[in-house]
Structure formats: structure tokens, C-alpha cells
Amino acid sequence: MRHAIYLTLALLLSACAHRAGTGLEAFTESAYTPRHAAGFSILRTPQDDATLLEVRSPWQGSGEARRWLVIDRGGRAGTNGLPDVQRIEGPARRIVCMSSTHVAMLGAIGCSDRIVGVSGLDFISDPYVTAHRDAIADVGYEPDVDYERIVALNPDIVLLYGVTGPSGMESKLRELGIPYAYIGEYVESSPLGKAEWMVAMGEITGCRDAAEQAFEALPPRYDSLCRAAAAMPRRPRVMINAPYGDSWFMPSTSSYMARLIADAGGDYIYRNDTGDKSETIDVEQAYLMAAQADCWINVGQISTLEELRSRHPKFADVECVRRGRIYNCNRRMTPAGGNDFWESSIVHPDVVLHDLIGVFHPEAGIADDELYYYKRIE
């Protein structure tokens, strides 16, 4: 009997050690390899009882930084105590979104009803969220996040993002025992790569098949529009953004916005490749660029030409202002001032490309009232 007891204890200890030790080394097979996104991959165990979402370089300038999320469906996978590895048991059904793009991706794969909390409820455009405001909590913004409210929501996961560094929420969420995952579409340079992050979202929610199907419809439409833009007879020079204080932020030539401009048949007037970071230039440099531009887009909070001339009189005489070739991505706004462009365009790169072709190429025959996100500033 003593031998039987020892044998039983040995088996139990072995089982516990096996369960605790099933860490990242167990994920040896590819479950999904992105074709356009550079920032994530999905691995699985040979038994297919757990998957691993690996997120690479999740914020600007993060270099080789990694974050991992284990989605455990078999009750065996662990994290080996590593602080950068999070774990959830099965698909996430209660989700807090710290970015509006997370909301858009969940909506695109039919999982809006998983959202229990958001950051900035008044600025969200998603139809499900706006129709269920009473059931969805606003958890605030960093650094003033309402952690008591997050705890009360009992989320399966909190979706984070970083801008120039890791989210300040990491340590507090670890302390509270609330799993989190980085959604790093922010630093993707490919418009289709950004949209492909909906597949990562599908893995988190257990809806990867639906997510893959939703994404697969995008590349054919996007590529068709690229070919149409390439056939246009000219490439107009394009200025972007507006002053923020005394500075002007210009995305790199390898950025998402520069890629969209090129794919729409435009010539981005800024020439520096600064990797995954925007560069700050002074207003005088910006004026010299704007003076050479045929078209100017994404002019911040400016709604009319008169407002532009009043707030930035130096730019009143540049040709694109005189000709009224100024377009802003603010056609779809919430009553509180939220801009759907920064939310849903992430999953509609083909729609953005269609808009920009209409903006850059009047000869394409796309009328201003046919634009979805953009409108002419008059």
C-alpha cells in the first residue's frame, strides 16, 4: 500500500510539473503565418490544445521587443512565470479595448458583443457600441485609467497598445491578475498588414475562421484599385498633416500613410525614411513643402479654408490652398468629436484607397460626395 501511495504521489507531481512546464517551447507548429503583417504570428502545440500569439515590435522604436499571449484550450499550457507572457483559458468573451481600432477589428469579425469596456466611449463610432452604451463601461485613458472599473468588469483580457514605449498599464494589470495582449497594428507600414491584425483578434476570440474569411476579401479589392491608380496619367505631389503647436509631424516614407499615398498614385512630398517613427519638422520646412504640393490632406481639426487661412496665414498663398485642393479625413464624426477614420479605416484599407484615388485624380470620376472618409475643405 505504501508503494501504491508513493507511486500515486509521483504521478501527481509529474503531472503538475508537466502542466507547469508546458511553456513557449511547446508551440512548435504554425497555426497562421501572415502574408502582409510583420508584427504577429500564431503558433500551436502538436496536440492543437493551445495557441500562442507572438507580437513583435509592438510600438514605435521597440526593436526586438516581444510580447506573447497563450490561449489555452486544454488546461495544460503555462507561462513559465515569464512577465512578458500572458495566458487566458479559452477564447476571450469579455474584452476591454484601449484603442478604437480594437473595437473596429472586433466588429469586422462579428465579435462586437464581446466588448465590455472601452477607452473614450463618446468617441467610438461602432454601431454596436453606440447602441449598447449603457452596457459598456468607459475605463478612461492612460495615465488616469479606472482600474476599479476594469476589475468590476471581470474581463478575460485587456487589449493594449504602445506608441513610443510599452503601455503604462502592464504592471498594474499584472498586479491585478488581469491578462492583457498588445495589438500592434499601429506600427505596420502596409495597409493590408494593419487589416490582417483582425486575424490575431480572431485567434483571441476563438473566431479565427471568420476573421480569415473577412480579411481574405480585402487584398483583391485593394490590388485592383492599386492597378487603376497606377494607370493614371500623373502623380500629384501630396502634403500631409497640420501644425501641432510649433511642430509638424511627418510620417516616414516607409509608413502606412506614405504607402497609401503611393498606392493611390500620389507622390508623397516628404523624402526621409525614418523607419517606424514620424519626424518633427518646423513650420518653415513644412511651408516649403506645402508650396510645392498639388494636394494637401489630413489637416487635423481644420474644417474650412477660412479657418485654415485664419489659423495659419502663412499657408494662405500656397497653390493647393488657392485652388481648394485641401481634403480632410473627417467626413464621419461622432457628436463628441470622435473621428471614425481613426477607428474603422483600419479594416477598410480598400475604402481609404478608393477615397484617395478620388482626391488625387479628379480624372478618375469619383465625385466628392462618393468619398467615405474624406471630404473637401471649402
N, C-alpha and C positions, 0 to 999 in steps of 0.2 A: 504493500500500500504506500509505504514511504517512497519507493521508486516511482510509483504512478504519480504521486503528488509532485515530486521533483520534475518529472517529465512534463506534466501539465504546466508547471510554472515556467519551465524552459521554453515551451511552445508559446506561452503568452508573452514572455519577454521578447522572444524572437519576432512575434507578430507586431508588438509595439515598436520594436527597433526598425522593422521593415516599413511600418507606416510612417514613422517619424523621418526615416531616411530617404523616402521617395521624394527627392527634391528635383532640381533643374536637370540633373543628369538622366532622369527617367524620360525626358521628352526628346526622343531620338528621330521621330518621323515628321515630315512636313504635312500639315493639315491644309495650309493655304499659303501660297507664295504670291505676293502682289506683283502685278505687271507694271504698275505705274507709280505706286507709292514706294518711297525709300525708307520710311520710318518704322515699319512694323512687319512682323511675320508671326505666323501661328503654327506652333508645333503640337504634336500629340504623343501620347505614350503608345507603345505597340498594342496594348490592350484597348486603346481608344476610350479609356475611362476618365481621362483628364486632358485638358489642353493648356497650352502656355502661350499667352500673348506677350511677345517681346517688343518693347518700344525702344527705338534707338534715337539718340539725339533729339529729345522731346522739346527742347526750347532753343532759341537762338544762341549760337555760340557754345552749345553744350558739348561739342566734340564727341568723345566716345561714351558719354553717359548712357546708361541703360536703366530701364525700369521693367519689371516683369509682373504679370498677373497670372496666377494659376486658377483655372476654372475646373474644380474638382467634382466629377460626377460619380466617382466610385468610392469616395471616403478614404482614399489611401494617400493622396498627394499632399505633400507638405511644402514648407518654405525653407527648411533647414535653418530657421532663425535669422535669415538674411533680411536686413532692414529694407532693401530695395525690392523685395519680393512680397507681393500681396496675394491673398488667397480668398476665393469665395466658393461656397458649396453650391454647385449647380448654377444655372442661369440666374442673372440678376433680375429681380422683379420689382424692386423698389430702388429707384435711381435718383440721385441728386446731381444736377447738371450745373457746373460752374461757368459754362460758356453757352451762348445761344446757338453756336454751331453744333454742340452736342444734342440740343433739342431738335435741330433740323435733321440730323442723321438718324435719330430715333424715329422721327416722323416718316422719313423716307423708307424705313424698313418695317413700318406698321407697328412700332412699339411705343408710341406716344403715351399710351396708358400706363407705362411703367414709371413715368416721371412723377415724383412726389415732392421735389423741391428744385428751385432754380435760383440763380443769382440775377436779380433785376427783373422781377415779374412784369412790371409795367412796360418793359422794353422788348418783350417777347411777342413775335408775330404769329407763331404756330397756332393754327385753328383749334387744336385740341386743348392746348394750354389756356388760350383765351376763353374757351368755353367752360373750363373747369377751374377757374381762378380760385374758387372757394376751397377746392380740394388740394391745391398745390401751394406749398409754402415758399416765401421769399426768404432765403437764408443770408442775404446780404452779400457784400463784396469784401475781398481782401483789402486791408487787414482787419476789417470790422465784421468778420463772419460771426453769425449767431450759432455757436456750437450747441447751445442748449436746444435750439430748434432742430438742428440736424440730428441730435441724439433722439429727440422725441419722434422724429420721422421714422426711426428704425430702418435706415436704408441698407440695402445689400451692398451698395457701392456708391462712392462719390467720384465723379469724373472731374479730373483736374486738367489744368494747362499751365505751362510756363511761358514767360515772354523772354526775358533775358537771364533767367535763372529758375531753379525749382520753385514750386509753389510753397508759400509760407504755411500752407495748411498741413503739409506732410506730417510734421512732428506731432501736432495736436491730434490728428486723426489716428496716428499710431497709438498715442496715449489712450485714446478713447476706444481703441479696438475696432475702428470702422475701416473696412477695406477701401482702397482707392485705386484708380488707374489713370495714367496720363493718356490723353487723346492728343497726339502730336501732329494733327493735320496742319497746324498753324505754320510749321516750318517747311512744308512741302513746296517745291517750286513748280510742280506740274499741276495744272488744274484738275486733270483726271486723277492724279495722285492724291490730291486732297479729298476728292469724292470717294476714292477707294477705301478711305478710312471707315466708311459705313459698313464694310465687311468686318473690320475689327469690332465695331459696335454690335454687329450681328452675332459674333462669337460670344461677346459678353452677355448678350440677352438670350442666347440659345436659338437665334433666328438667322444663322449664317446662310442657309439656303436662300431665304427670302432676300437677304442682303446682297448675295452674289447675283441673284437674278435682277435686282434693282440696278446694281452697278453695271452689269453687262449690257444694258440698253444704252448707256451713255457714250462709250467710245465710237460706235458707228456714226452717231449723230454729230459728235464733236469733230471727228475726222472729215466728214462730209462738208461741214462748214469751213474747216481749215482749207480744204481744196478750193472751195468757192472764193475765199478771201485771197488765196494765192493767185487766182486768175484776174484779180482786179488790176487795172492799168497803172495804178500809182500807190505809193506807200506814204501817207501823210505823216508828218512829224508830230509826235504826241507829247505834250507836257502833262504832269500829273501832280495832284495834291495842292495844298494851300498852306500859307504860313501858320505855324503854331507858336505863338509868342514871337520871338526873334529868329526862330529856326524853321527850317523847311526839311522835311524828311523825304528822301528819295530812295525808293527800293532799288536793290541791286539789279544789274542786268540779268542775273540768273534767278530772279524772284518770280513768284507766282504772277504778279501783275505785269511784269515785263514779258513773261511768256504769253499771257493773254493778249497783250498788245501786238506782239509779233504774229501770233496765230490769227488775229483778226486783220492782218495786213497793214499794221501800223509800224512806224519807225520810232521807237522809244528814244527820246531826245537825250536822256541821261546815258553816260557811257561807261560808268565804273562798275566792275564786277566785285562786289564786297561780300560775296558768299551768301550766307543766310541772314545777313544783317542789313538794315537800311542805314544810309549815311545822312548825317546832318549837314546841310549847306546853308550859307547865309542868304538873305533875301536878294542881295545884289547878284549872286550867282544864279539864283532862281529867275530873276528878271531877264538875264541874258539868254537863258534857255527859253523862257516863255516868249521872248521876242522873236525867236526862230520857229516857234511851233505853229502848225496849221490847225491844231485842235488841242483843247485843254480839258481834262476830265478829273473827276473826283475832287471837287473844290471844297470839301469839308462842309461847314454849316451854312455856306452861302446859298441863297435861294433865288436871287435876282441879279441881273447885270448891274443895276443901280447900286445894290448892296456891295457888290464886288468893287465897283469904282469908288464908293464911299470909304470902304474899309481898307482898300489897297490902291490908292490913287496912282501910285507909280506904274501899275499894270494897266491903267485905263487906255493907254495908247498902243498896246501891243496888237498885232494884226488879228490874232484869233479872237480877242475881245471886241475889236471894232467890227469884225464880221459876224459876231454872235456864235462862234464855234466853241461854246462852252457847255459841257454836259456834266451833270452830277448823277451819282448813283442813289438818289433819294426819292425815287418815284413811290416807293412803298414804305410809308412811315406809320408807326403807331401813334395814337393820340398823345402819348407821353414823350415822343421823340425818338423811339427806337427805330432803327433802320433795318428792314428785312434783308437788304443786300448783304449785311454782315452776318446774317443768320442763314437764310435758305439758299443763297447763291452757292454755298459750299457743295450742295448736292445737285446743283443745276449749272455746271460749267458750260454746257451747250447753250443754255439760255443767255448767259452772260456773253458768250462769244457772238451769238446772234445779235445782241444789242450793240456790241462794239463794232461789228461789221456795219450796222446801220449808221452808227455815229461817225465812223471814219470814212465811209464810202457812200455818199448820197446816191451815187450811180447804181447802187445795189437795189434801190427801190423800196427800202424799208422805211416807212413813214415814222415820224416821231411818236405818233400815238400807238404804234405797234411795239414800241420798246417796253420791256417788262420791268427792269430795274432802273434804267437811265431815263433822264429827261433833259431837254434843252433848257438852259438858264436864260431867261428872257427879261 
